[in-house]
C-alpha cells in the first residue's frame, strides 16, 4: 500500500508519521485490495485548536473517504481510521453479497 502524508502549513513529526503508517497497515487485515491512502493534516483555524485529518483510501473499484476533528492529531488520525475500518468492512460485505448473488444466479440457470 502506498501512503502519502501531507501537512498544510506545518511539518509532521516523525511520531505522527509512524503512528499513521502503523495504523494504516492494520487496515490490510480487513481488506487486501487497498491500493493507496492519501492523508491530509491541517489546523481548522489558527484561533481554534482543532486539528483536522482527512483520509482518502483507494481500493479496487472504490474510493473511501473519512475526516475527523480533534484537539490532537493522533486522536484525529485514530477517529478517521475507525471510520475507514467501518467503511472497509461494509464494502467487503457488499462484495461478498455480490459474489453470492452471482453464484446463485449461475446455479439457477439450467
Backbone bond lengths (Angstrom), bond angles and torsions (degrees), N, CA, C in turn:
res aa  C-N    CA-C-N  psi(-1)  N-CA   C-N-CA  omega(-1)  CA-C   N-CA-C  phi
1 X - - - 1.447 - - 1.528 108.11 -
2 X 1.317 115.23 134.28 1.457 121.96 178.07 1.529 108.35 -92.83
3 X 1.329 117.39 125.33 1.459 122.20 -179.15 1.525 108.56 -117.12
4 X 1.337 115.40 125.82 1.455 120.64 177.23 1.526 107.77 -119.39
5 X 1.334 116.31 122.10 1.457 121.75 -179.12 1.519 108.45 -111.27
6 X 1.335 116.01 125.71 1.453 122.36 -179.88 1.511 108.91 -122.99
7 X 1.311 116.38 134.72 1.457 121.60 175.72 1.520 108.24 -119.86
8 X 1.302 115.54 133.12 1.462 120.10 179.56 1.518 110.25 -96.13
9 X 1.303 115.50 119.66 1.462 124.36 173.36 1.526 114.22 69.21
10 X 1.309 118.21 20.60 1.459 121.48 172.41 1.520 108.75 -162.26
11 X 1.326 116.37 170.67 1.466 122.04 179.86 1.527 108.63 -104.30
12 X 1.320 116.37 134.49 1.458 121.79 -179.21 1.526 109.54 -77.67
13 X 1.322 116.24 131.82 1.460 120.77 176.41 1.528 109.62 -69.84
14 X 1.304 115.66 151.78 1.453 120.27 -179.96 1.527 112.08 -62.14
15 X 1.326 117.04 -33.91 1.469 119.60 -179.99 1.529 110.95 -65.15
16 X 1.326 117.16 -39.28 1.466 121.04 177.85 1.526 109.56 -67.73
17 X 1.312 116.75 -41.63 1.466 121.52 179.73 1.541 110.36 -62.24
18 X 1.331 116.85 -44.12 1.462 120.64 178.42 1.530 111.33 -64.91
19 X 1.323 116.64 -40.41 1.465 120.96 179.17 1.534 110.27 -61.90
20 X 1.310 116.65 -43.77 1.467 120.90 178.89 1.526 110.14 -62.04
21 X 1.321 117.19 -46.09 1.472 120.42 -178.91 1.524 112.10 -62.53
22 X 1.326 117.89 -44.70 1.462 120.01 -178.36 1.525 111.47 -67.85
23 X 1.323 117.75 -39.81 1.463 120.58 -179.61 1.527 111.37 -69.08
24 X 1.325 117.31 -38.18 1.461 119.85 178.88 1.526 111.21 -70.13
25 X 1.321 117.97 -33.52 1.457 120.39 177.09 1.528 110.85 -64.74
26 X 1.328 117.60 -28.90 1.463 121.18 177.84 1.526 111.77 -66.92
27 X 1.332 117.38 -23.93 1.458 120.44 179.33 1.525 112.40 -68.02
28 X 1.323 117.04 -21.38 1.459 119.67 -178.97 1.526 112.13 -67.35
29 X 1.347 118.18 -18.72 1.463 118.94 177.30 1.528 111.15 -74.29
30 X 1.337 117.55 -18.91 1.453 121.19 177.86 1.525 111.89 -88.17
31 X 1.334 115.97 -32.68 1.460 119.78 -176.23 1.526 108.92 -153.79
32 X 1.329 116.28 127.08 1.467 120.84 -176.67 1.519 114.06 -82.83
33 X 1.324 117.47 -18.20 1.454 120.82 -172.52 1.515 114.96 -88.53
34 X 1.318 118.80 27.26 1.466 120.86 179.20 1.521 108.60 -77.76
35 X 1.330 116.01 125.96 1.458 121.32 -177.68 1.527 110.81 -93.28
36 X 1.343 116.23 -53.25 1.459 119.34 -177.99 1.521 110.46 -155.07
37 X 1.327 114.17 165.91 1.456 120.63 177.27 1.523 108.53 -141.59
38 X 1.322 115.43 129.62 1.459 121.54 175.63 1.524 108.18 -108.78
39 X 1.318 116.96 125.34 1.457 122.55 -178.86 1.524 107.81 -116.22
40 X 1.330 116.47 129.43 1.462 121.69 177.14 1.519 107.78 -122.10
41 X 1.328 115.85 124.09 1.461 122.14 178.40 1.524 108.53 -115.02
42 X 1.340 115.79 135.00 1.468 119.50 177.19 1.515 110.20 -160.63
43 X 1.320 114.52 162.42 1.459 121.56 174.97 1.518 108.23 -83.26
44 X 1.323 116.04 138.83 1.461 119.87 -179.55 1.530 110.31 -65.62
45 X 1.311 116.62 -53.21 1.462 122.34 175.70 1.520 107.60 -145.84
46 X 1.302 118.06 149.83 1.465 118.91 179.85 1.533 112.61 -61.87
47 X 1.330 117.57 -34.80 1.460 119.81 -179.14 1.528 111.13 -76.23
48 X 1.320 116.38 -28.56 1.454 122.37 -176.50 1.532 108.74 -91.95
49 X 1.303 116.31 142.55 1.460 119.32 -178.35 1.524 112.50 -89.83
50 X 1.335 117.94 12.02 1.460 121.14 -179.75 1.524 110.28 -72.79
51 X 1.318 114.46 131.04 1.456 121.03 174.98 1.513 107.72 -107.04
52 X 1.308 116.46 135.46 1.454 122.36 -171.49 1.528 109.56 -115.01
53 X 1.326 115.42 139.74 1.461 121.75 177.52 1.521 108.55 -130.47
54 X 1.318 116.92 128.34 1.457 122.66 175.53 1.517 107.89 -121.96
55 X 1.335 116.15 132.95 1.459 121.26 179.26 1.520 109.67 -127.33
56 X 1.311 115.48 132.93 1.460 122.18 175.05 1.518 106.94 -119.60
57 X 1.329 115.24 116.05 1.454 121.99 -176.81 1.519 108.86 -107.80
58 X 1.322 116.27 123.19 1.460 120.63 179.55 1.521 108.40 -102.59
59 X 1.329 114.94 120.97 1.457 121.75 177.12 1.525 107.29 -120.92
60 X 1.309 116.09 173.29 1.461 120.08 -178.92 1.521 109.36 -62.00
61 X 1.326 116.33 112.29 1.449 121.13 174.62 1.516 115.96 84.84
62 X 1.310 119.49 3.39 1.460 120.34 -175.47 1.529 109.57 -155.55
63 X 1.330 115.84 154.48 1.455 122.83 172.65 1.518 107.56 -124.38
64 X 1.325 116.75 124.76 1.456 122.24 -178.83 1.522 108.84 -108.78
65 X 1.324 116.34 142.61 1.464 121.32 -177.76 1.522 109.42 -131.01
66 X 1.325 115.91 139.95 1.461 121.35 175.21 1.521 108.84 -145.01
67 X 1.329 115.18 142.54 1.461 121.07 177.66 1.518 108.39 -135.44
68 X 1.330 115.76 148.65 1.462 120.21 179.97 1.522 109.88 -150.89
69 X 1.329 115.57 146.87 1.462 123.18 175.66 1.516 109.03 -117.52
70 X 1.310 115.74 143.58 1.451 120.97 175.88 1.525 108.07 -160.87
71 X 1.309 115.42 179.67 1.461 119.37 178.44 1.525 111.77 -93.40
72 X 1.329 115.65 3.00 1.454 121.54 178.93 1.524 107.91 -143.37
73 X 1.325 117.14 140.46 1.459 119.70 -178.65 1.531 111.53 -65.04
74 X 1.323 117.93 -35.64 1.466 119.99 179.84 1.522 111.12 -64.06
75 X 1.321 117.47 -40.38 1.464 120.82 177.30 1.522 110.59 -66.60
76 X 1.315 116.91 -41.11 1.466 120.60 177.99 1.521 111.18 -61.66
77 X 1.312 116.44 -42.60 1.461 121.20 178.85 1.526 109.78 -63.11
78 X 1.325 117.23 -46.27 1.465 120.83 -179.40 1.525 111.62 -61.72
79 X 1.325 117.03 -41.77 1.465 119.96 179.79 1.526 110.73 -65.94
80 X 1.321 117.59 -41.08 1.469 120.87 179.15 1.534 110.65 -66.40
81 X 1.312 117.52 -38.80 1.463 120.77 179.33 1.523 110.25 -67.83
82 X 1.328 118.19 -37.04 1.465 120.63 175.75 1.528 110.70 -60.82
83 X 1.327 116.02 -40.49 1.468 120.08 177.81 1.525 110.84 -64.90
84 X 1.321 116.17 -43.16 1.469 119.68 178.83 1.528 111.17 -64.94
85 X 1.323 116.50 -36.41 1.463 120.40 178.54 1.528 110.72 -61.73
86 X 1.326 116.84 -44.80 1.463 120.63 177.69 1.529 110.86 -62.97
87 X 1.322 116.88 -41.54 1.463 120.40 179.67 1.533 111.03 -65.84
88 X 1.339 117.18 -39.54 1.459 120.57 178.68 1.523 111.32 -63.98
89 X 1.334 116.56 -42.92 1.465 120.19 178.42 1.526 110.62 -61.87
90 X 1.314 116.29 -42.32 1.463 120.78 179.47 1.536 110.27 -65.03
91 X 1.319 117.06 -42.70 1.460 121.33 179.38 1.529 111.03 -64.71
92 X 1.333 116.55 -40.49 1.457 120.75 179.24 1.532 110.42 -65.05
93 X 1.338 117.25 -41.12 1.466 120.85 176.59 1.529 110.83 -62.89
94 X 1.318 115.79 -38.81 1.466 120.54 178.49 1.529 110.45 -62.32
95 X 1.320 117.07 -42.15 1.462 121.06 178.53 1.524 110.95 -65.76
96 X 1.324 117.06 -40.09 1.461 120.59 178.49 1.527 110.91 -62.32
97 X 1.327 116.23 -44.69 1.459 120.38 179.37 1.523 110.96 -62.59
98 X 1.311 116.29 -38.50 1.464 120.45 178.63 1.526 110.21 -64.33
99 X 1.339 116.65 -42.89 1.461 120.55 178.61 1.525 111.21 -63.65
100 X 1.325 117.17 -42.06 1.463 121.01 179.08 1.522 110.73 -63.06
101 X 1.324 115.89 -40.88 1.460 120.30 -179.99 1.523 110.85 -64.62
102 X 1.311 118.00 -41.03 1.470 122.03 179.22 1.527 109.79 -63.64
103 X 1.325 117.10 -41.69 1.467 120.76 179.68 1.532 109.74 -65.70
104 X 1.336 117.23 -43.55 1.460 120.46 179.45 1.524 111.21 -62.04
105 X 1.326 116.83 -42.43 1.458 120.30 179.31 1.522 111.32 -66.02
106 X 1.321 117.33 -36.83 1.463 121.20 178.59 1.527 110.57 -67.77
107 X 1.324 117.40 -37.62 1.467 121.22 179.75 1.524 111.79 -74.07
108 X 1.321 117.22 -28.10 1.465 121.31 -177.54 1.521 111.81 -75.26
109 X 1.301 117.76 -28.20 1.466 121.36 -178.86 1.525 109.67 -77.95
110 X 1.349 116.43 129.84 1.482 119.28 179.40 1.505 112.90 -76.89
